[in-house]
Amino acid sequence: VYRFAFEFSKEKGQRSLDVNSGIALLSLLMGDNPHTPKLIEFLTQKSSVKVFNKDQWMSILEFTSVVSTDLSNYDEMSACEFFLFI
């Protein structure tokens, strides 16, 4: 469903999803994930991200699935963390 939401929601002919639509989808699809509120806060207040490409979108899912809520197993060199520094 998560992957489908990206493809379904982006504008026809575009390869990326605008950040506002992405935030709305994150809230809808992952609202019960403990990472979601902080991720949305980051995207709305501290990030210069304007769009999500498919790799970034899928990295968010991996990040929220793999990294513990206390970030104790966070690895900044991991492939799924790259989107946070854009």
Secondary structure, 3 states (H helix, E strand, C coil): CHHHHHHHHCCCCCCEEEHHHHHHHHHHHHCCCCCHHHHHHHHHHHCCCCEEEHHHHHHHHHHHHHCCCCCCCCCCCCHHHHHHHC
